[in-house]
């Protein structure tokens, strides 16, 4: 049975307690599923599982989910280009790469996520977005919301409250979208602003937009009301009972193989290593002894690893042998602050016991690590 008790469920009026072994083989038509997890990797794994395993010829599926703070990038995006990675680490905000295309989004519990699953032939994201708008209008007729040709939902003709992305498989497809209810806009704008300069990439860039929370427009709304309204509209359009089946994304008996999917989405090789090849050409302005040194850095990064590395240091700044070891060690390593920190700490043992040389080395390494 569903693992979460009714008293802890946010959607008391619409929960159907369904035997978990058969939630995916119920009567044909449509199915509404809600995740009881707020973990971004688990919920993205559920999307993969449904896409790979469910018979979408038999029934279409609406998947409802919310995440604790996370930044989610598109399949073909560059995280260094899309967000402030240092700030994510400081705030302990997760970074995830989804399997669909599109741009980068910020998730927290003030953000609703909706995923519409169909066969590829029945895939129609405009209709899905119109369904969301219709549900919002049914709940609050005065809301000025409409779908654009770019498949965004705008509030008051200018504020983006929903972005969209999709994955089209050979026979199955899904379209997912966000709905800004009461997200932390300060954090959103801060983490989705890359401090990186001099990065060149063919990765898909995000398109900036003005955003607004629905609750700013109408404070009487709640996330539960919005989810319930969308579920009701979905049920009406698919002529099914207005029930939401709760699932636990960590339940292997319900979703065989889900743990492996979740683990893969958390790996460095997936989140960072799938980044399209990019290059960096920047200048480190290093302050040393009341003067500023301009150190030019050029790198090529492929699969998240440094393929080519050139650091234009002032003459005699470091002993030639130590500089050569630094460049040699960086080449082939992950473009990653943790790995680079370990690497430069090991190389420091090669440094002569010279305080000034150690200061120079530390300054250079600190600036290199900040790049990542």
C-alpha positions in Angstrom: 0.0 0.0 0.0 1.0 3.6 -0.3 3.6 4.3 2.3 2.5 7.8 3.5 -0.4 8.0 5.9 -3.4 10.1 5.0 -2.9 12.5 7.8 0.5 13.5 6.3 -0.8 13.8 2.8 -1.3 17.3 1.4 -4.2 16.3 -0.9 -6.7 14.6 1.4 -9.8 15.1 -0.9 -8.2 13.3 -3.9 -6.1 10.5 -2.7 -6.8 6.9 -3.8 -4.9 4.4 -1.8 -3.9 1.9 -4.5 -2.0 -1.4 -4.1 1.5 -0.3 -5.2 2.1 -3.4 -7.2 -0.6 -2.5 -9.7 -0.7 1.3 -10.0 0.7 1.1 -13.5 -1.6 -1.6 -14.7 -5.0 -0.1 -13.8 -7.8 0.5 -16.2 -7.0 2.2 -19.5 -7.4 5.9 -20.0 -5.4 8.1 -17.7 -3.5 8.0 -14.4 -2.5 10.7 -12.0 0.5 10.0 -9.9 2.2 12.1 -7.1 5.6 11.5 -5.7 5.9 11.6 -1.9 9.6 12.5 -2.3 11.1 16.0 -2.6 14.4 14.7 -3.9 15.2 16.0 -7.4 17.2 12.9 -8.5 14.5 10.5 -7.4 11.7 12.4 -9.1 13.7 12.7 -12.4 14.3 9.0 -12.1 10.6 8.4 -11.9 10.2 10.2 -15.2 12.8 7.9 -16.8 11.1 4.9 -15.4 7.6 5.7 -16.6 9.0 6.6 -20.0 10.9 3.3 -20.3 8.4 0.9 -18.7 4.8 2.0 -18.8 2.4 1.1 -21.6 1.5 4.6 -22.8 -0.7 3.1 -25.6 -2.9 1.9 -22.8 -3.0 4.9 -20.5 -1.6 8.4 -20.5 0.0 9.6 -17.2 0.2 12.9 -15.3 3.0 12.9 -12.8 3.0 15.6 -10.1 6.1 16.4 -8.1 7.9 19.0 -6.0 11.6 19.3 -5.1 13.6 20.7 -2.3 16.0 23.5 -3.6 17.7 22.4 -6.8 18.9 23.8 -10.1 17.9 21.6 -13.1 19.7 22.0 -16.4 18.7 20.7 -19.8 20.3 17.7 -21.4 22.6 19.7 -23.6 23.5 22.5 -21.3 26.7 23.7 -19.6 26.4 24.2 -15.8 29.3 26.6 -15.6 27.5 28.8 -18.2 24.0 28.4 -16.6 24.4 28.9 -12.9 26.6 30.1 -10.0 28.1 26.8 -9.0 30.0 28.3 -6.0 26.7 29.7 -4.6 25.0 26.4 -5.1 27.7 24.7 -3.0 27.5 27.4 -0.3 23.7 27.1 -0.1 23.7 23.3 -0.4 21.4 23.5 -3.4 21.5 20.4 -5.6 22.4 20.5 -9.3 20.8 18.0 -11.6 20.8 17.3 -15.4 17.6 16.1 -16.8 17.2 14.0 -20.0 15.0 16.5 -21.8 16.2 19.6 -23.6 15.3 23.1 -22.9 16.7 25.7 -20.4 17.7 25.8 -16.8 15.2 26.1 -14.0 15.3 26.6 -10.2 13.1 24.3 -8.1 12.0 24.6 -4.5 8.9 23.7 -2.6 7.2 26.8 -4.0 7.5 25.4 -7.5 5.1 22.7 -8.9 6.3 20.3 -11.6 4.0 18.5 -14.0 5.0 15.8 -16.4 2.6 14.6 -19.1 3.3 11.2 -20.6 1.9 9.9 -23.9 2.9 7.9 -26.9 5.0 9.9 -29.4 2.0 10.1 -31.7 -0.2 11.7 -29.1 2.4 14.1 -27.8 1.0 17.7 -27.8 2.5 20.1 -25.4 0.3 23.0 -26.4 -2.8 21.1 -25.3 -1.1 20.2 -22.0 -0.4 23.9 -21.3 -3.9 24.9 -22.3 -5.1 22.3 -19.8 -3.0 24.0 -17.1 -4.4 27.5 -18.0 -7.9 26.2 -18.0 -7.4 24.8 -14.5 -6.0 28.1 -13.3 -9.0 30.0 -14.9 -11.4 27.6 -13.3 -9.9 28.3 -9.9 -9.4 32.0 -10.3 -11.3 33.4 -13.4 -9.7 36.8 -13.0 -6.1 35.5 -13.6 -4.6 36.9 -16.8 -2.8 33.8 -18.0 -2.1 32.5 -21.5 0.2 30.2 -23.4 2.7 31.7 -25.8 4.1 30.4 -29.1 7.3 29.5 -27.2 5.2 27.2 -25.0 5.6 29.4 -21.9 2.7 30.4 -19.7 2.7 34.2 -19.0 0.9 36.0 -16.2 -0.3 39.6 -17.0 1.2 39.3 -20.5 4.7 39.7 -19.3 5.7 37.5 -16.4 6.8 33.9 -17.0 5.2 31.5 -14.6 5.9 28.3 -16.5 8.7 27.0 -18.6 8.6 23.8 -20.7 10.8 21.0 -22.0 10.3 17.6 -23.5 11.8 14.2 -24.4 10.6 12.4 -27.5 11.5 8.7 -27.6 11.0 6.2 -30.4 7.4 5.4 -29.2 7.0 7.2 -25.9 7.2 10.9 -25.1 6.9 13.2 -22.2 6.4 17.0 -21.7 7.2 18.6 -18.4 6.6 22.1 -17.2 7.0 24.1 -14.0 4.5 26.4 -12.3 5.9 29.2 -10.1 3.6 29.4 -7.0 5.7 30.8 -4.2 9.4 30.1 -5.1 12.2 32.1 -3.5 12.8 34.6 -6.3 15.9 36.1 -4.7 17.6 32.7 -4.6 16.3 31.9 -8.1 17.8 35.0 -9.6 21.1 34.6 -7.7 21.8 31.0 -8.5 20.8 31.3 -12.2 23.4 34.0 -12.8 26.8 32.6 -13.9 29.8 34.7 -12.8 31.9 33.0 -15.6 33.7 35.2 -18.1 35.3 34.1 -21.3 33.5 30.8 -21.7 32.7 29.7 -25.3 30.3 26.8 -25.9 27.9 25.3 -28.3 25.7 24.2 -25.4 22.0 25.3 -25.4 21.8 28.6 -23.6 18.8 29.6 -21.4 16.7 32.5 -22.4 16.3 35.0 -19.5 12.8 36.1 -18.7 10.9 38.2 -16.1 9.2 35.9 -13.6 6.5 36.2 -11.0 4.9 33.9 -8.5 1.2 33.2 -8.8 0.8 33.9 -5.0 2.0 37.4 -5.6 -1.0 37.9 -7.8 -3.4 36.1 -5.5 -2.2 35.4 -1.9 -5.3 33.3 -1.2 -4.0 30.5 -3.5 -2.1 27.5 -2.2 0.0 24.9 -3.9 -2.5 22.2 -2.9 -5.4 24.2 -4.5 -3.4 24.5 -7.8 -2.4 20.9 -7.9 -6.0 19.8 -7.2 -7.4 22.0 -9.9 -4.9 20.7 -12.5 -5.6 17.1 -11.4 -9.4 17.7 -11.8 -9.0 19.2 -15.2 -6.8 16.3 -16.3 -9.4 13.9 -15.0 -12.2 15.6 -16.9 -10.4 15.7 -20.1 -9.4 12.0 -19.9 -12.7 10.9 -18.4 -11.2 9.2 -15.4 -11.9 9.4 -11.7 -10.3 12.4 -9.9 -7.8 10.4 -7.9 -4.1 10.8 -7.2 -2.0 7.8 -6.6 0.9 8.4 -4.2 4.2 6.6 -5.0 7.5 6.3 -3.3 10.3 6.8 -5.8 12.6 4.7 -3.7 10.4 1.6 -3.8 12.0 -1.1 -5.8 9.0 -3.4 -5.6 6.9 -0.7 -7.2 9.5 0.6 -9.7 12.1 -2.2 -10.4 15.5 -0.7 -11.2 14.6 2.8 -10.0 17.6 2.9 -7.6 20.1 2.5 -10.5 18.4 5.3 -12.4 18.5 7.6 -9.4 22.2 6.8 -8.7 23.2 7.5 -12.4 21.5 10.9 -12.3 23.6 11.9 -9.2 27.0 11.0 -10.7 29.6 13.6 -11.7 29.9 11.9 -15.1 26.2 12.6 -15.8 25.8 16.0 -14.2 29.1 17.5 -15.4 30.6 15.0 -17.7 27.8 15.2 -20.2 28.5 18.9 -20.8 29.2 19.7 -24.5 32.8 20.6 -25.2 33.7 24.2 -24.2 36.7 26.5 -24.0 37.8 29.2 -21.5 39.8 32.2 -22.2 40.0 34.5 -19.2 42.4 36.7 -17.2 43.0 36.1 -13.5 43.6 39.5 -11.8 45.7 38.3 -8.9 46.6 40.8 -6.2 50.2 40.2 -4.9 52.3 42.5 -2.8 50.1 45.6 -3.5 50.2 45.0 -7.2 47.8 43.3 -9.6 49.1 40.6 -11.9 47.2 39.6 -15.0 47.5 35.9 -15.6 45.9 34.6 -18.8 44.3 31.2 -18.7 43.2 29.2 -21.8 41.6 25.8 -21.5 39.6 23.3 -23.6 37.2 21.1 -21.6 35.6 18.0 -23.0 33.3 15.6 -21.1 34.0 17.8 -18.1 37.7 17.2 -18.2 40.5 19.6 -19.0 41.8 18.6 -22.5 44.2 21.5 -23.1 45.6 23.9 -20.4 47.8 27.0 -20.9 48.6 29.4 -18.0 50.5 32.5 -19.0 52.5 33.3 -15.9 55.0 36.2 -15.4 58.5 35.0 -15.9 60.1 33.5 -12.8 56.8 33.4 -11.0 57.2 29.7 -10.5 60.1 27.3 -11.1 59.7 25.9 -14.6 59.5 22.3 -13.3 56.7 23.1 -10.9 54.8 25.0 -13.6 55.2 22.1 -16.0 53.9 19.6 -13.3 50.9 21.9 -12.7 49.9 22.0 -16.3 50.6 18.3 -16.8 48.5 17.3 -13.8 45.6 19.6 -14.7 45.5 18.1 -18.3 43.1 15.2 -18.2 41.7 16.0 -14.7 38.1 17.0 -13.9 37.2 20.6 -14.2 36.2 20.5 -10.6 37.3 22.4 -7.5 37.5 19.3 -5.3 39.7 17.4 -7.6 41.9 20.4 -8.4 42.3 21.1 -4.7 43.5 17.6 -4.1 45.9 17.8 -7.1 47.5 21.1 -6.1 47.9 20.0 -2.5 49.8 17.0 -3.7 52.0 19.1 -6.0 52.8 21.5 -3.1 55.0 18.8 -1.7 57.3 19.4 -4.8 57.7 23.0 -3.8 61.0 24.1 -2.2 60.6 25.2 1.4 60.3 28.9 0.5 57.7 31.1 2.1 57.4 33.5 -0.9 57.2 30.6 -3.4 54.5 29.0 -1.3 52.5 32.3 -1.2 52.7 32.6 -5.0 51.7 29.0 -5.4 48.7 29.3 -3.1 47.5 32.5 -4.8 47.7 30.9 -8.2 45.9 27.7 -7.1 43.2 29.6 -5.2 42.4 31.6 -8.4 42.4 28.5 -10.6 40.0 26.8 -8.2 37.7 29.8 -8.2 37.3 29.3 -12.0 35.6 26.0 -11.4 
